[in-house]
């Protein structure tokens, strides 16, 4: 495949614009269209409303559809893309278990390849491995998770933080997850979860392991959305060469 044609759902959002700009700087990827809540144009490429998505795919024939929208939109976009034979990169978070099943069933029924991840940063995927290894050794320690994002992020905790919690539950669980604390309460054997929303914070995540006389803190900080977009582009190049199925960033990176 000499050129990979890309269509972005959420093309006029923060991540969509970042991905689109990076695609335009490559020689092997080409943005052929986009979908958003309103129609428009980005870098001379048509952006249509979701109701016109099927017609746009028929016209532009993208190799891969990238979705960074919101849960209720992604659960409609992905089945359309899968039905029409497009590979899929899904980065939308905040999906319910029911929505995840609808998406996975659509990908399987469409017999296409897809990468699904809550975070496409290469550093974050290594960070998840470090958290797992630390948890395996520090399972008797108290654990606190803190995450911070910009003021417009809707889901809380973030999809990345939920992945961190899944890892911790697998290694040191089961433990209750306590979201913030207030009043008179003694700490138990829980995982504390703290969410910060403000300004233009791109994404900060910290896991604190606290024992007697020592603490160990693992942190990842993203300074620019381009760090996620670069992982998305890497996934797009990878997914179009794969057999039908659902993959994660670990597969893309060979971890």
C-alpha positions as CSV (number, residue, x, y, z in Angstrom):
1,X,0.0,0.0,0.0
2,X,1.7,3.2,-1.2
3,X,-0.7,5.6,0.4
4,X,-3.0,5.2,3.4
5,X,-6.3,7.2,3.1
6,X,-7.6,8.5,6.5
7,X,-11.0,9.7,7.6
8,X,-11.3,11.3,11.0
9,X,-14.4,11.3,13.2
10,X,-14.3,14.3,15.5
11,X,-12.2,16.0,12.8
12,X,-12.8,19.5,14.2
13,X,-12.1,18.7,17.9
14,X,-8.8,19.1,19.7
15,X,-7.5,15.7,19.0
16,X,-9.0,15.5,15.5
17,X,-7.3,18.7,14.4
18,X,-4.0,17.6,15.9
19,X,-4.2,14.3,14.1
20,X,-5.3,15.9,10.8
21,X,-2.4,18.4,10.9
22,X,0.1,15.6,11.5
23,X,-1.4,13.5,8.7
24,X,-0.9,16.5,6.3
25,X,2.8,16.5,7.1
26,X,3.4,12.9,6.1
27,X,4.0,11.4,2.7
28,X,2.4,8.0,3.3
29,X,-0.9,9.2,4.9
30,X,-3.6,11.3,3.3
31,X,-6.6,12.9,4.9
32,X,-9.6,12.3,2.6
33,X,-12.4,13.5,4.9
34,X,-13.9,14.0,8.3
35,X,-17.0,13.8,10.4
36,X,-18.1,16.1,13.1
37,X,-21.3,17.6,14.7
38,X,-21.2,20.3,12.0
39,X,-20.0,20.4,8.4
40,X,-17.0,22.5,7.3
41,X,-13.6,22.1,5.8
42,X,-10.1,21.5,7.2
43,X,-7.1,22.0,5.0
44,X,-9.3,21.8,1.9
45,X,-10.8,18.5,3.1
46,X,-14.6,18.2,3.5
47,X,-16.0,17.7,7.0
48,X,-19.5,16.4,7.0
49,X,-22.2,15.8,9.7
50,X,-22.5,12.3,11.0
51,X,-25.7,11.6,9.0
52,X,-23.5,11.9,5.8
53,X,-20.8,9.6,7.1
54,X,-21.8,6.6,5.0
55,X,-21.9,8.7,1.8
56,X,-18.5,10.2,2.5
57,X,-16.9,6.8,3.0
58,X,-18.5,5.6,-0.2
59,X,-17.0,8.6,-2.0
60,X,-13.5,8.7,-0.5
61,X,-12.9,5.0,0.3
62,X,-10.7,5.5,3.3
63,X,-8.4,2.7,4.4
64,X,-8.7,3.6,8.1
65,X,-11.3,5.5,10.1
66,X,-9.9,7.3,13.3
67,X,-12.5,8.1,16.0
68,X,-11.8,10.6,18.7
69,X,-15.3,11.8,19.6
70,X,-17.6,11.0,22.6
71,X,-19.1,7.7,23.6
72,X,-22.6,8.2,22.2
73,X,-21.1,9.2,18.8
74,X,-18.4,6.5,18.7
75,X,-20.9,3.8,19.2
76,X,-22.6,4.9,16.0
77,X,-19.5,5.8,14.0
78,X,-17.5,2.6,14.5
79,X,-20.3,0.2,13.3
80,X,-20.7,2.2,10.1
81,X,-17.0,2.2,9.4
82,X,-16.7,-1.5,10.1
83,X,-19.7,-2.4,8.0
84,X,-18.1,-0.5,5.1
85,X,-14.8,-2.4,5.4
86,X,-12.6,0.3,7.0
87,X,-9.8,-0.5,9.5
88,X,-10.5,1.4,12.7
89,X,-8.5,3.4,15.3
90,X,-10.6,4.1,18.4
91,X,-9.4,6.5,21.0
92,X,-12.7,7.7,22.4
93,X,-13.1,7.1,26.2
94,X,-16.0,7.0,28.6
95,X,-17.6,4.0,26.9
96,X,-20.0,1.8,28.9
97,X,-19.6,-1.9,28.9
98,X,-22.7,-2.1,26.7
99,X,-21.2,0.4,24.2
100,X,-17.9,-1.5,24.2
101,X,-19.7,-4.7,23.3
102,X,-21.7,-3.0,20.5
103,X,-18.4,-1.7,19.0
104,X,-16.5,-5.0,19.4
105,X,-19.4,-7.0,17.9
106,X,-19.5,-4.6,14.9
107,X,-15.8,-4.9,14.3
108,X,-16.0,-8.7,14.4
109,X,-19.1,-8.7,12.1
110,X,-17.4,-6.4,9.7
111,X,-14.3,-8.6,9.6
112,X,-12.0,-5.6,9.9
113,X,-8.9,-4.9,11.9
114,X,-9.0,-2.3,14.7
115,X,-6.8,-0.8,17.4
116,X,-8.6,0.3,20.6
117,X,-6.8,2.1,23.4
118,X,-7.5,4.6,26.1
119,X,-4.1,6.3,25.4
120,X,-2.0,6.3,22.3
121,X,1.2,7.8,23.8
122,X,4.1,5.4,23.5
123,X,5.3,6.7,26.9
124,X,2.0,5.9,28.6
125,X,2.0,2.4,27.3
126,X,5.4,1.8,28.9
127,X,4.2,3.6,32.0
128,X,1.4,1.1,32.3
129,X,4.0,-1.7,32.3
130,X,6.0,0.0,35.0
131,X,2.8,0.4,37.2
132,X,2.1,-3.3,36.7
133,X,5.7,-4.3,37.7
134,X,5.6,-2.0,40.7
135,X,2.2,-3.2,41.9
136,X,3.5,-6.8,41.8
137,X,6.2,-6.0,44.3
138,X,4.3,-3.3,46.4
139,X,1.0,-5.0,46.8
140,X,1.0,-4.4,50.6
141,X,1.4,-0.6,50.2
142,X,-1.3,2.0,50.2
143,X,-2.1,3.2,46.6
144,X,-3.3,6.5,45.4
145,X,-4.1,7.5,41.8
146,X,-4.2,11.2,40.7
147,X,-5.1,12.4,37.2
148,X,-5.4,15.9,35.7
149,X,-6.8,17.2,32.4
150,X,-8.1,20.4,30.8
151,X,-11.3,21.9,32.0
152,X,-13.3,20.7,29.0
153,X,-12.7,16.9,29.5
154,X,-16.0,15.3,30.2
155,X,-15.3,11.8,31.5
156,X,-13.9,11.4,35.0
157,X,-11.7,9.6,35.9
158,X,-10.0,9.6,32.5
159,X,-9.9,6.5,30.3
160,X,-6.2,6.3,31.0
161,X,-6.7,6.4,34.8
162,X,-9.4,3.7,34.4
163,X,-6.8,1.5,32.6
164,X,-4.4,2.2,35.5
165,X,-7.1,1.1,38.0
166,X,-7.7,-2.1,36.0
167,X,-4.0,-2.9,36.2
168,X,-3.9,-2.2,39.9
169,X,-7.0,-4.3,40.6
170,X,-5.4,-7.2,38.6
171,X,-2.2,-7.1,40.6
172,X,-3.2,-6.0,44.2
173,X,-7.0,-6.3,44.2
174,X,-9.7,-6.6,44.8
175,X,-9.8,-3.2,46.5
176,X,-12.5,-0.7,46.8
177,X,-11.9,2.5,44.8
178,X,-12.6,5.6,46.8
179,X,-13.1,8.8,44.7
180,X,-11.9,11.7,46.8
181,X,-12.3,12.1,50.6
182,X,-14.1,14.4,52.8
183,X,-14.9,14.6,56.5
184,X,-13.8,12.3,59.3
185,X,-12.7,9.0,57.7
186,X,-9.9,6.6,58.4
187,X,-8.0,5.2,55.4
188,X,-8.8,1.6,54.7
189,X,-7.4,-0.9,52.2
190,X,-8.7,1.1,49.3
191,X,-7.3,2.7,46.2
192,X,-7.7,6.4,46.4
193,X,-8.7,8.2,43.2
194,X,-8.4,11.9,42.7
195,X,-9.5,13.9,39.6
196,X,-8.3,17.4,38.7
197,X,-9.9,19.5,35.9
198,X,-8.6,22.9,34.9
199,X,-7.0,25.2,32.3
200,X,-5.4,23.5,29.4
201,X,-3.7,20.6,31.1
202,X,-3.1,18.0,28.4
203,X,-2.8,15.0,30.7
204,X,-1.0,14.1,34.0
205,X,-1.2,10.8,35.7
206,X,0.5,9.7,38.9
207,X,0.4,6.5,40.9
208,X,1.7,6.7,44.5
209,X,2.7,3.6,46.5
210,X,3.0,4.6,50.2
211,X,4.5,2.3,52.8
212,X,6.0,3.0,56.3
213,X,9.0,5.3,56.0
214,X,9.0,5.5,52.2
215,X,6.9,6.3,49.1
216,X,7.4,5.5,45.5
217,X,5.7,7.7,42.9
218,X,5.4,6.9,39.2
219,X,4.2,9.8,36.9
220,X,3.5,10.5,33.2
221,X,3.0,14.0,31.9
222,X,1.9,14.9,28.4
223,X,2.9,18.4,27.3
224,X,1.3,18.3,23.8
225,X,-1.5,16.4,22.2
226,X,0.9,15.6,19.4
227,X,2.3,12.8,21.6
228,X,-1.0,11.0,21.3
229,X,-1.4,11.8,17.6
230,X,1.9,10.3,16.7
231,X,0.9,7.1,18.4
232,X,-2.4,7.2,16.4
233,X,-0.5,7.6,13.1
234,X,1.8,4.7,14.0
235,X,-1.3,2.6,14.8
236,X,-2.9,3.6,11.5
237,X,0.1,2.5,9.5
238,X,0.2,-0.8,11.5
239,X,-3.5,-1.7,11.5
240,X,-4.0,-1.7,7.7
241,X,-1.5,-4.6,7.4
242,X,-3.1,-6.8,10.1
243,X,-5.6,-9.6,9.9
244,X,-9.1,-8.8,11.1
245,X,-9.4,-8.6,14.8
246,X,-9.2,-6.2,17.8
247,X,-5.8,-5.1,18.9
248,X,-4.3,-2.7,21.5
249,X,-1.3,-0.4,21.5
250,X,0.8,-3.1,23.1
251,X,0.3,-5.1,19.9
252,X,1.3,-2.0,17.8
253,X,4.4,-1.4,19.9
254,X,5.3,-5.1,20.2
255,X,5.3,-4.9,24.0
